[in-house]
């Protein structure tokens, strides 16, 4: 599933081809995504795109009269293609820009969405999202305060999108390893010092993943159709049974909320 770095990579790829340009036409080949493609999407012809931003894992395309909310779901991608590029299977929505380029939404599993919102910050999918992890507001003190009295595991805690967005399974595994925190540790028992280190590691892991274009595991490609390369830098995720890069002890794996948690029992306590 595309996570925050993959979405940010996509945003950086498509933004130069959209901002301050107009949509010439919209083609919806299959509107049956996670939610039906909004009817208003068909009315964007000749509308100028003011800017493109991200909130959590949603790409926000801003217009004077509202905004598009685009989510890549489990397997979706947005690619910049030439206007004569042949349509492939699962190419569900095309936005033809007045430069001649097409922004093409492809989603094999159709768990993504293309929705319209007149007031996007108040949209039900956006309301309630937690802090952005790469902002100054996201601190160890913030997490430590929110953790008081909580009995959940630290991994489940940092993956809670109502607290902080975009810390997906891959990046939670990696950040916890770098911070030396066992993924099953009860969150209220994590010290402020460790929370500060964890936040630093989360920001580091996400920032490095963005630079590398995300992590390609199954379906993700960037806006240019090329895969991300952060997988080559993974310390623990996907490496259960292999030796820890630090202490050489065999990495272990457990399931938490049906998600894989890989860790080093010696380096993470």
N, C-alpha and C positions, 0 to 999 in steps of 0.2 A: 504494500500500500504506500503510495506517495506520502511522505511525511513533510514536516515544515521545510527542511532544506531542499527537497525536491520541488515543492511548490514555489519557494523563493527563487530557485534556479529557473523554473518555468517563467515566473514573473519577469525576471531580468532578461530572459530571452525574447519575450513577446512585447515588452513595454516599448522599445524603440519603434516597433512597427505599428503601434496603435495610438500613442499619445499625440494629440492634436491633428489626427487624421479622421476621415469620415468613413462610416460603414456604407458601402455601395449597395450591398444586398446581403440577405441572410438565407441560407438553405438549411432546412431541418429535414434530414432523411429519416430519422427515427427519434421521435420526441418522447419515447417511453423510457426515460432514465429512472433514477431512484424516485424522483418526482417528475411529472410531465413538464417538458420544456414550456416555460411561461408563454402565453399567447402574445404578450407585449414584445417578445424578442423579434417577432416578425415586423414590428413597426419601427425598427431602428434604422431603416434606410435613410441615408443622408444626415444622420445624426452624428455630431462631432464628439469624439472621445476626448475628455478633458484630461484624464490621468488614469493610471492603473496602479492599484495598491494591493496589499495583502492583509487579511485579518485572520489569524490562526491559519487554517489550511484552505481558506477561501480566497480566491482571486477576485478583486473588486474592480470592475470596469466602470468608470464614472462618466455619466452624461449629465447634461443640464437638468433633465427631467427625472433622473433617477440613476440606478446602477444595476449592472449585471452581477450576480453572485455565481461564480463558477467553482465547483468542487470537483476534484479529479477522482473521487471515490477510491476504489481499491485498485483499479488498473488503468485509469484514464490518463490522457496526456493532451496537451495543446501544442501543435506544431505550426511553424511558419513554413508555408509551402507556396510554390508558384501556382498561378491561376490555372495552368494546364496540367497540374499534377493529377495523375489518375486516382480516382476514388478507390480506397481499399475497404475491405470488410471492417465494420465497426466504426467507420468515419461517419459520425451521426450529425454533426452540425458544422457548417462552414460560415465564417464571417469574411466576406470579400471586402477588402479595404480599398479606398480610392487610389492607392498606389499600385494596385494590381496584385498584391499579395493576399493570400488567404490564411486566416487563423483557423486551423482545423481541430475540432474536438473529436478524439477517438477514445472509445471506452468499451473494451470487449465485454466486461461484466455488467455494464450499465448501472453501476452504483454511484456514479457521479451525478452532477446536476448543473443545469443552466437556468437560473431563476431571475426574475425581475423584482426589484424593490424600489419603490419611490423614496423611501426613507430607510436606507440600508442599515444604519446603526440600530434601528429599532426592530429589524427583522428577527423573527423567532429563532433563526439559526445562528444569529450573531449575538443576540442578548445572552448574557450570562457567561460569555467566554472569559477565561482568566487572563492574567497578564501575558504580554509578549515576552518571551524568555531573553531576548537580546536587548531589552531596555534597561535603563538605570533603575526603574521601579522594582524589577525582579531581583531580590536580594536574599541572602541567607536569613536575615532578620525577619523578612516577610514569611518565608517558609517555616521558620522556627515558631513564629507566633501562631500560624495556622495549624501547626502540628500538635499544639498543646492538647493533651487529653485524648488524642487520636490513637487508636489501636491498630490501624491498618499498617501494611508494610510500606517501607520507604519507596519502593519501586512503584507500587500502585498509587501512592500519594503524588509523586512527581508526574505521573501520567494522567492525573485528573485534570481535564481541560477546563474545569471551572476555577482551578487555582492558577495554572499556567498552561498556555497552549503550545502544542507542537512538540512536546517531549515524547515522541513515539517509542515503541518497544526497542528498536535498534539503539537509539541514542540514549535511552535510559540505561540499558545494559552497559554501554560504553562509559557513560559519565559516572555511574556507580563504581565501576572498576577503577577508573582514574582517581576517584575520591576515596577508595579503600573502604567502601561501605557495602556490607552484605545486602543483597536485594530484599531479603525477607526480614530484615531488622525492623522492629516496631518503630514507627516514625517518631513517636513522642520521646523515645530514648536516644534520638540523634541529637548531639550537642549543637549549640550555636556555631561553634568552631567548625564542626563537620558540615553543617548546613552551608556555611560560607564557602567552604571548599567545594561542596557539591554544586552550588550555583556557578562558581567559577568554572568547574569542569563541564557543566551543561552548556554554558556559553561557548567554551572552547570547542567542544565536540560539534555543536551546531554550526559554528562559524567555519570550522575546517571542512565540514561536510558541504556547506554552501560553496566554498571555494573550489572544491573538487567536483561540484555539479551533482551532489546527492549520492545516494547509495543504490546501485542497481542490483536487485535480487531476482526479480522475475519479470515484471512488466514495465518498470519505469524507464522512460527516456526523456531527455530534455526537449526544449522547444525546437532544437535543430535535429531531433531524431537520434541523437547520440546518447549513450549511456553515461551515468555518473561513475566516478572512480573511487568514492570513499570506501567501498567494500574492501579495497586493497589495504586499508589502514585499520580495519577492525581488530581490536584486541581480544574480544571475547565472543561477541555475537556470531553464531554459526560455527564456533570452534570447540564445542563440547567434545571431550575426550582427547583433545590435543593439549600439549604442554603450555602452561602460562609463559608469556614472553618475559616476565619479570623473575619468577622463582622456579619455573620449570615444572611445578606441580600440575597434575592433570586437571583441566578445567571440568567443572561439574555443571549439570543442567537440571533445573526443576521447572515445573509448570506453575505459573501464577495467573489466575484468571484466564486460563487457556492460552497464555502467552509464554514463550520460552524465555527463561532467565538463565543465562550462562555466567558463571562466576568462578573465582579462585578462592577456595576456602582458607588459604593462607594469607593472601593479600587483602581480602575483604572480610571485615569483622563487624 
